[in-house]
Amino acid sequence: MPEIRRLLARAGVADPESLEAYRSLRGYEALTRATERGPAWVLSELEASGLLGRGGAAFPAGRKWRAVAEAGGRRRVVCNADESEPGTFKDRVLMEEDPFAVVEAMTIAGLTVGAEDGLIYVRGEYRLAATRLRQAIDQAERAGLLGADAAGTGRAFRIRVFRGAGAYICGEETALFNSVEGRRGEPRNKPPFPTQAGLFGDPTLVNNVETLCNVPVVLREGASGFRRYGTERSTGTKLWCVSGHVERPGLYEVPFGTTLGELLELAGGVWRGRRLQAVLCGGAAGTFLGPDRLDLPLTFEDLRTAGGTVGSGAVIVLDETASLWDVVLRVARFFQEESCGQCVPCRVGTQRQLEIVGRLASGRARPEDPQLLADIGAAMTDASICGLGQTAAGAVLSALTLQPLVPPSNSRGKGAQRAARGRPGESV
């Protein structure tokens, strides 16, 4: 299965700091069509394209845009670029290598839903991405594509960049709002949803970087052209961040429906000719898949049926030499450290999960530990306020299905030894 470079068409080809280079490769064609044909056409094409959110929730983009467009009062557009999921770097590549695409997509969004203010919330560690986005915004303003008369429409739309401070929880959209507003980065109860009351209480359209960068593709190719790739329910292409024990780690763009095995082949297969042990699909909030799942199509629907998730698009490969339980221990510690502590199911559940995984990893498991993990996982999934707690047990419980027996005590890795001694371990 060959790569399809749509979102990555300009990455490594065009100068990311040049508006002219961007426009020479079909940049701002989509904005021109959007302004000529109007918001109703944009919303219709988005809905017909079947574009689903690429941030993990897979919510229909067209439906979200229409909800904000039909809301009253002041409206806002937010790009969630707080990419903090372990093993994920797709949004970073898009922002660093094609920043004008993010700016163009946000401009289309603002003019379509009737917003005047746009904000890009960038992960604090992404310094180059933030710099290039600001450069792109400045050049777009000088070219009249942003500002009081955005793209000659007679309507105002401006974008600013806001850098986060490194909190994983602020990738959750309402915690992001609190962060921008100067509050503690904690999720809000829903409803109201962001499309009703988001940033500063205004109806807010929130999409992540990859979702937004698909919008110009939809408008340039049309909904039918966009649907030429993918499946009926998972349309278009998807960016996958492949890392771990593969020959060629990197970012790959393939149509939805590509199998896990085909994706790993693109990355050169398991390195050094070793056997595959497991793949963590979706990042720390994802699911471990065994070598028997290489024929699994990578779609929203197939991964959901298999008990997995597309998640953030992270694919972390473990060969036969890796200690699966050391990796699981790091995942458990990551969630325990990153939990904001607001709700009891997540605050207590991630701590208890870490303690049990520490026993499993060190070969000191108790007979009741697997059931305790399942019970804690169910409580976090059902009762946590946000996606952090709701997904914190996914990788842990899926690891039990791959290695249901407790690892022998004479094969303890460094992470397991730290857990056994009760000392802090390394986060993912």
C-alpha positions in Angstrom: 0.0 0.0 0.0 1.7 3.2 -1.1 1.7 6.5 0.8 -0.9 9.1 -0.3 0.5 12.6 0.3 -2.4 15.0 0.6 -1.9 16.6 4.0 1.9 16.2 3.6 2.1 17.3 0.0 4.1 20.4 0.9 6.1 19.0 3.8 9.7 19.0 2.9 8.9 20.5 -0.5 7.8 24.1 0.1 9.6 26.7 2.2 7.4 26.8 5.4 8.3 30.4 6.0 7.2 31.7 2.6 3.7 32.6 1.7 4.6 32.7 -2.0 5.9 29.1 -1.8 2.7 28.0 -0.2 0.5 29.7 -2.8 2.6 28.2 -5.6 1.4 24.7 -4.5 -2.3 25.4 -4.4 -2.2 27.3 -1.1 -5.3 29.5 -0.5 -7.2 28.0 -3.4 -9.7 26.6 -0.8 -10.1 30.0 0.9 -10.9 31.6 -2.5 -13.5 29.0 -3.2 -15.0 29.4 0.3 -15.3 33.1 -0.1 -16.8 32.9 -3.6 -19.4 30.2 -2.8 -20.2 31.2 0.8 -20.6 29.5 4.2 -23.6 27.4 3.2 -21.5 25.7 0.5 -18.6 25.1 2.9 -20.9 23.5 5.5 -22.6 21.3 2.9 -19.2 20.1 1.5 -17.9 19.3 4.9 -20.9 17.3 5.9 -20.9 15.5 2.6 -17.2 14.6 2.9 -17.8 12.6 6.1 -14.7 14.2 7.7 -14.4 13.0 11.3 -12.3 14.7 13.9 -8.7 13.5 14.0 -8.1 14.3 17.7 -9.5 11.1 19.1 -13.2 11.7 19.5 -14.1 11.2 15.8 -16.9 13.7 15.9 -18.3 14.8 12.5 -16.6 18.0 11.6 -19.4 19.4 9.5 -21.9 18.9 12.3 -19.7 20.7 14.7 -19.1 23.6 12.3 -22.8 24.0 11.6 -23.7 24.0 15.4 -21.4 27.0 15.9 -22.5 28.8 12.7 -26.1 28.5 13.9 -25.3 29.7 17.5 -26.1 33.3 18.5 -23.8 36.0 19.8 -20.0 36.2 19.5 -18.3 33.1 18.2 -14.7 31.9 18.4 -12.5 29.4 16.6 -9.8 27.4 18.5 -7.1 25.2 17.0 -6.2 22.6 19.6 -2.4 22.1 19.0 -1.6 20.8 22.5 -0.3 17.6 21.1 0.8 15.8 24.3 -0.1 12.1 23.7 3.0 10.0 24.0 4.2 8.7 20.6 2.4 11.4 18.7 4.0 14.1 16.5 1.7 14.5 13.4 0.5 18.0 14.4 4.0 19.1 15.1 5.1 18.2 11.6 2.1 20.0 10.0 2.7 23.1 12.0 6.5 23.2 11.4 6.4 22.2 7.7 3.1 23.6 6.5 2.0 26.4 8.9 0.1 28.3 6.3 -2.3 25.4 5.9 -3.3 25.7 9.5 -3.8 29.5 9.1 -5.8 29.1 5.9 -8.0 26.4 7.4 -8.7 28.6 10.5 -9.5 31.5 8.3 -12.0 29.4 6.4 -13.5 28.2 9.7 -13.8 31.8 11.1 -15.5 33.2 8.0 -17.8 30.2 7.7 -19.1 30.1 11.3 -19.1 33.9 11.7 -16.2 34.3 14.2 -13.8 37.2 14.4 -11.3 35.7 16.8 -9.1 32.6 16.2 -6.7 31.1 18.7 -4.0 28.4 18.2 -3.2 26.7 21.5 0.3 25.3 21.0 2.0 22.8 23.3 4.7 24.7 25.2 7.5 22.4 24.0 6.7 23.2 20.3 8.8 26.3 20.0 9.6 26.1 16.3 5.9 25.4 15.5 4.8 28.4 17.5 7.4 30.6 15.7 6.4 29.4 12.3 2.7 29.9 13.0 3.3 33.5 14.1 5.4 34.1 11.0 2.6 32.7 8.8 0.0 34.8 10.6 2.1 38.0 10.1 2.6 37.3 6.4 -1.1 36.5 5.9 -2.0 39.8 7.6 0.3 41.8 5.4 -1.2 40.1 2.3 -4.7 41.0 3.5 -5.8 37.4 4.1 -6.3 38.2 7.8 -7.3 41.3 9.7 -10.2 43.8 9.5 -11.0 42.8 5.9 -10.0 39.1 5.8 -9.5 37.9 2.2 -11.4 40.9 0.9 -14.7 39.7 2.4 -15.4 42.9 4.4 -15.4 40.8 7.6 -12.8 40.7 10.3 -10.9 37.7 11.4 -7.7 37.6 13.4 -5.6 34.7 14.8 -3.2 34.7 17.7 -0.9 32.0 19.1 -1.2 30.9 22.8 1.5 28.6 24.2 0.6 26.1 26.9 2.7 25.2 29.9 3.1 21.5 29.3 0.0 20.0 31.0 -1.3 16.9 29.3 -4.8 17.6 30.6 -5.0 20.8 28.6 -5.4 18.8 25.5 -8.9 18.3 26.7 -10.8 21.2 25.1 -12.5 22.6 28.2 -9.3 22.4 30.3 -7.7 24.3 27.4 -10.4 27.0 27.7 -9.6 27.3 31.5 -5.9 27.6 30.7 -6.4 30.4 28.3 -8.7 32.2 30.7 -6.1 32.1 33.4 -7.8 29.3 35.4 -6.5 26.0 36.6 -6.3 23.5 33.8 -9.2 21.3 34.7 -12.0 19.9 32.5 -15.5 21.4 32.8 -18.7 19.4 33.2 -20.7 19.0 30.0 -23.2 20.2 29.0 -23.0 22.9 28.0 -20.8 21.8 25.2 -18.1 24.1 23.6 -20.4 24.8 20.6 -22.8 26.3 23.1 -20.5 27.9 25.7 -16.8 27.5 25.2 -13.9 30.0 25.4 -14.9 32.9 27.6 -18.5 31.5 27.5 -18.9 32.1 23.8 -19.9 29.4 21.2 -16.6 28.0 20.2 -15.5 25.7 17.3 -12.6 23.5 18.4 -10.7 21.3 16.0 -7.2 19.8 16.2 -4.5 20.6 13.6 -4.9 17.5 11.5 -8.7 17.9 11.3 -8.4 21.6 10.2 -5.7 20.8 7.6 -8.2 18.4 6.0 -10.6 21.2 5.3 -8.7 22.8 2.4 -8.3 19.4 0.9 -12.1 18.9 1.1 -12.9 22.2 -0.5 -10.2 21.9 -3.3 -11.2 18.4 -4.3 -14.9 18.5 -3.4 -16.6 16.1 -1.1 -16.7 13.3 -3.7 -13.0 13.8 -4.4 -12.2 13.6 -0.7 -14.1 10.4 -0.4 -12.1 8.7 -3.1 -9.8 7.5 -0.4 -10.8 5.7 2.8 -13.9 3.7 3.5 -17.6 4.6 3.7 -17.5 5.6 7.3 -13.8 6.5 7.6 -13.2 8.9 4.7 -10.0 10.4 3.5 -6.4 9.7 4.6 -4.9 9.5 8.1 -1.6 10.5 9.5 0.1 7.7 11.6 3.1 8.3 13.9 5.1 5.1 13.7 7.8 4.7 16.3 9.5 2.1 18.4 11.1 -1.0 17.0 10.8 -0.4 13.3 13.4 0.2 10.6 12.0 3.6 9.5 10.2 5.5 12.3 8.3 8.5 11.0 5.0 10.0 9.9 3.1 8.2 7.3 -0.1 9.2 5.4 -2.2 6.4 4.1 -5.9 6.0 3.2 -8.2 4.7 5.9 -8.6 1.0 5.4 -4.9 0.3 5.2 -4.1 -2.6 7.4 -1.8 -2.5 10.4 0.6 -4.9 8.7 0.7 -2.7 5.6 1.5 0.4 7.7 4.4 -1.5 9.4 5.7 -2.6 6.0 5.9 1.1 5.0 8.0 1.7 8.1 10.3 -1.1 7.0 8.9 -3.8 9.3 10.2 -4.8 12.8 13.8 -3.8 13.0 16.8 -6.2 12.9 14.5 -9.0 11.7 13.1 -9.6 15.1 9.6 -10.8 15.8 6.7 -8.5 16.7 5.5 -8.7 20.2 2.8 -6.0 20.3 1.7 -2.6 18.9 0.4 0.1 21.1 -2.2 1.8 18.8 -3.5 5.3 19.8 -0.8 6.3 22.3 -0.9 5.9 26.0 -4.7 6.2 25.8 -4.8 3.5 23.2 -4.8 -0.3 23.1 -2.2 -3.0 22.7 -2.7 -5.2 19.7 -0.9 -8.5 19.2 0.9 -9.9 16.1 -2.3 -11.7 15.2 -4.0 -8.4 14.4 -1.8 -7.3 11.5 -4.7 -7.8 9.1 -6.8 -5.3 11.0 -8.0 -2.4 8.8 -7.1 0.9 10.3 -10.5 2.6 10.4 -12.6 4.1 13.1 -15.1 1.3 12.8 -12.7 -1.7 12.6 -10.6 -0.5 15.5 -13.7 0.2 17.6 -14.9 -3.4 16.9 -11.5 -4.8 17.9 -11.6 -2.9 21.2 -9.1 -0.4 20.0 -9.1 3.2 18.9 -7.6 5.4 16.3 -6.9 7.9 19.1 -4.1 10.3 18.3 -2.7 8.3 15.5 0.3 6.9 17.4 1.6 3.4 16.6 4.3 2.3 19.0 5.9 -1.0 18.0 7.5 -3.4 20.5 9.7 -6.3 19.3 10.2 -9.6 21.1 13.0 -8.2 23.3 10.8 -5.5 24.9 9.5 -5.8 28.4 5.7 -5.3 27.9 5.1 -4.8 31.5 7.8 -2.1 31.8 6.0 -0.2 29.1 2.6 -0.7 30.8 4.2 0.5 34.0 5.3 3.7 32.3 1.8 4.2 30.8 0.2 3.8 34.3 2.7 6.2 35.8 2.1 8.7 33.1 -1.6 8.8 33.8 -1.1 9.0 37.5 1.2 12.0 37.1 -0.9 13.8 34.5 -4.3 13.4 36.2 -5.4 16.9 37.2 -7.0 15.3 40.4 -10.3 17.1 40.0 -12.5 13.9 40.1 -12.1 11.0 42.5 -12.4 8.2 39.9 -9.4 9.4 38.0 -7.4 10.8 41.0 -7.7 7.6 43.0 -8.1 5.2 40.2 -4.8 6.1 38.4 -2.9 5.8 41.7 -4.4 2.4 42.5 -3.8 1.3 38.9 -0.2 2.2 39.1 0.3 0.3 42.4 -1.2 -2.9 40.9 0.7 -2.6 37.6 3.9 -2.2 39.7 3.2 -5.5 41.4 2.5 -7.2 38.1 5.7 -5.8 36.6 7.8 -6.9 39.5 6.3 -10.5 39.6 4.6 -9.9 43.0 1.0 -9.9 41.8 -1.8 -11.0 44.0 -4.4 -13.4 42.7 -7.1 -10.7 42.9 -5.0 -8.1 41.0 -6.4 -8.7 37.4 -10.0 -8.4 38.6 -9.1 -5.3 40.6 -7.6 -3.7 37.5 -10.8 -4.5 35.6 -13.0 -3.0 38.3 -10.8 0.2 38.7 -10.8 0.5 34.9 -14.6 0.3 34.7 -15.0 2.9 37.4 -12.6 5.3 35.7 -14.2 4.8 32.3 -17.8 5.3 33.5 -17.3 8.0 36.1 -14.4 10.2 35.2 -15.2 13.8 34.0 -13.0 13.7 30.9 -11.2 11.5 28.4 -8.0 11.2 30.5 -9.7 9.1 33.2 -12.0 7.5 30.7 -9.1 6.0 28.7 -6.5 5.6 31.4 -7.1 1.9 31.7 -7.3 0.9 28.0 -3.7 0.0 27.4 -3.3 -1.6 30.8 -6.3 -3.9 30.4 -5.4 -4.8 26.8 -2.0 -5.8 28.0 -3.6 -8.4 30.3 -5.2 -10.0 27.2 -1.7 -10.3 25.6 0.1 -11.5 28.7 -2.5 -12.7 31.2 0.2 -14.5 33.3 2.3 -12.5 35.7 5.9 -12.1 34.4 8.4 -14.2 36.3 10.3 -12.3 39.0 13.7 -13.1 37.5 12.9 -11.1 34.4 12.2 -7.8 35.9 13.2 -4.7 33.9 14.4 -1.4 35.3 10.9 0.0 35.5 9.6 -3.0 37.4 12.6 -2.8 39.8 11.9 0.9 40.5 8.2 0.0 41.2 9.3 -2.7 43.6 11.5 -0.4 45.5 8.8 2.3 45.6 10.8 4.9 43.7 9.5 7.1 41.0 9.9 5.8 37.5 10.3 7.4 34.2 7.2 8.8 32.5 6.4 7.8 28.9 
